[in-house]
Amino acid sequence: MLAFVGNLYGHETAGSIKLHDFGYAIGLFTLGLIATVVASICAYFNFLTSQRRLTDSFTFLKMRSVTGMATPDYAGNWTRISATVLVIASLMSFVGGVAYVVRILWSY
């Protein structure tokens, strides 16, 4: 986004467009980046949880085959749902930022 704005200011057609016009779009892109980083952290914890459950299932394989029950995985479900919501929020933020920039450029 910053490279795009810099390129726009490098041409003489950008006389009426100001940097503060892109503030909302830059904010949306920043929120999208933050959501992506937090989604990656959630995915990491989800991976750790799944690896722990896999190790536990091999450790207690005989006991699980007798009982036929597995322990619920609340942490894995929470991180998976959180990562999914954050990825969708990141994509929507990106689309909103692009739509805002297109609207700015078409108005000039």
C-alpha positions as CSV (number, residue, x, y, z in Angstrom):
1,M,0.0,0.0,0.0
2,L,2.8,2.4,0.9
3,A,4.6,1.6,-2.3
4,F,1.4,2.2,-4.3
5,V,0.9,5.6,-2.7
6,G,4.6,6.5,-3.2
7,N,4.3,5.5,-6.9
8,L,1.2,7.6,-7.2
9,Y,2.9,10.6,-5.8
10,G,5.8,10.1,-8.2
11,H,3.6,10.9,-11.1
12,E,2.2,14.3,-11.8
13,T,-1.4,13.1,-11.8
14,A,-1.4,12.9,-8.1
15,G,-1.7,16.6,-7.5
16,S,-5.2,16.5,-6.0
17,I,-4.8,13.2,-4.1
18,K,-3.4,13.6,-0.6
19,L,-1.9,11.0,1.7
20,H,-4.6,11.4,4.4
21,D,-7.1,10.2,1.8
22,F,-5.5,6.7,2.1
23,G,-5.6,6.6,5.9
24,Y,-8.7,4.5,6.2
25,A,-7.4,2.0,3.6
26,I,-4.0,1.7,5.3
27,G,-5.8,1.1,8.6
28,L,-7.8,-1.7,7.1
29,F,-4.7,-3.3,5.7
30,T,-3.0,-3.0,9.0
31,L,-5.9,-4.7,10.8
32,G,-5.8,-7.4,8.2
33,L,-2.1,-8.0,8.9
34,I,-2.7,-8.1,12.6
35,A,-5.5,-10.6,12.1
36,T,-3.2,-12.7,10.0
37,V,-0.5,-12.8,12.6
38,V,-3.0,-13.7,15.4
39,A,-4.5,-16.4,13.1
40,S,-1.0,-17.8,12.6
41,I,-0.4,-17.9,16.4
42,C,-3.8,-19.7,16.8
43,A,-2.8,-22.2,14.1
44,Y,0.5,-22.9,15.9
45,F,-1.3,-23.6,19.1
46,N,-3.8,-25.8,17.2
47,F,-0.8,-27.8,15.8
48,L,0.6,-28.2,19.3
49,T,-2.7,-29.5,20.6
50,S,-3.1,-31.9,17.8
51,Q,0.4,-33.2,18.2
52,R,-0.2,-33.7,22.0
53,R,-3.4,-35.6,21.3
54,L,-1.6,-37.8,18.7
55,T,1.2,-38.6,21.3
56,D,-1.4,-39.3,23.9
57,S,-3.4,-41.6,21.6
58,F,-0.3,-43.7,21.0
59,T,0.6,-43.7,24.7
60,F,-2.8,-44.8,25.8
61,L,-3.8,-46.9,22.7
62,K,-4.6,-50.0,24.7
63,M,-6.7,-48.2,27.3
64,R,-8.6,-46.3,24.6
65,S,-9.4,-49.4,22.8
66,V,-11.0,-50.9,25.9
67,T,-13.0,-47.8,26.8
68,G,-13.8,-46.6,23.3
69,M,-13.9,-43.0,24.4
70,A,-11.5,-40.1,23.7
71,T,-11.1,-36.9,25.7
72,P,-12.7,-33.8,24.3
73,D,-10.3,-31.3,22.7
74,Y,-11.7,-27.9,23.7
75,A,-8.4,-26.0,23.2
76,G,-8.0,-27.3,19.7
77,N,-11.6,-26.4,18.8
78,W,-11.2,-22.9,20.2
79,T,-7.9,-22.2,18.3
80,R,-9.3,-23.7,15.1
81,I,-12.4,-21.5,15.2
82,S,-10.5,-18.4,16.2
83,A,-8.0,-18.9,13.3
84,T,-10.8,-19.4,10.8
85,V,-12.6,-16.2,12.0
86,L,-9.4,-14.2,11.9
87,V,-8.5,-15.4,8.4
88,I,-12.0,-14.4,7.2
89,A,-11.7,-11.0,8.9
90,S,-8.3,-10.5,7.3
91,L,-9.6,-11.2,3.8
92,M,-12.6,-8.9,4.4
93,S,-10.3,-6.2,5.6
94,F,-8.1,-6.6,2.5
95,V,-11.2,-6.4,0.2
96,G,-12.5,-3.4,2.1
97,G,-9.2,-1.6,1.8
98,V,-9.0,-2.3,-2.0
99,A,-12.6,-1.1,-2.5
100,Y,-11.8,2.1,-0.6
101,V,-8.7,2.8,-2.7
102,V,-10.6,2.1,-5.9
103,R,-13.4,4.5,-4.7
104,I,-10.8,7.2,-4.0
105,L,-9.1,6.8,-7.3
106,W,-12.3,6.9,-9.3
107,S,-13.5,10.0,-7.5
108,Y,-10.5,12.0,-8.8
